[in-house]
Amino acid sequence: MLRPTNEGVLLSVRVVPRAARAGLAGIREDALLVRLNAAPVEGAANAELIDVLADVLGVPRRALSITVGERSRRKTVLIRGLSANEIASKIK
């Protein structure tokens, strides 16, 4: 789920768009499950994913970027500025 790289840490994420409440919902299939209010239209769900993760991790939005899966429910997010251990402690 977490893979350290030279640029930062890669986090595997599975999103559930159009959920009643946005936020983290545990781990499924070796990925962090994130519920989003937004529909997957015109990047709204991706933008909300970045917002939710930035709030949970306590980093600015610019420290996060979607590297794989912009049009998929399964995504990989690059997180800069935190170690894998720091991320793991904040998403548990």
C-alpha angles and dihedrals in degrees: 000000000000120000121178116219136173090265098046138287124320114219123195111222135184114198130205108201124203093029121159092240131023121229146081117318105183133267126310130175091354092304135102109255112223123185116210132192093210126089117238092256127125093346095301094128092047091051091049090048090056090047094050094047093045090053094047094045096040095232131123118265090247089065090066131067135167107238101174133024106023089159097036137078088234111069141168116221124197113218119196126195100030133081123235089252092053091049093047092053092050098048097047 
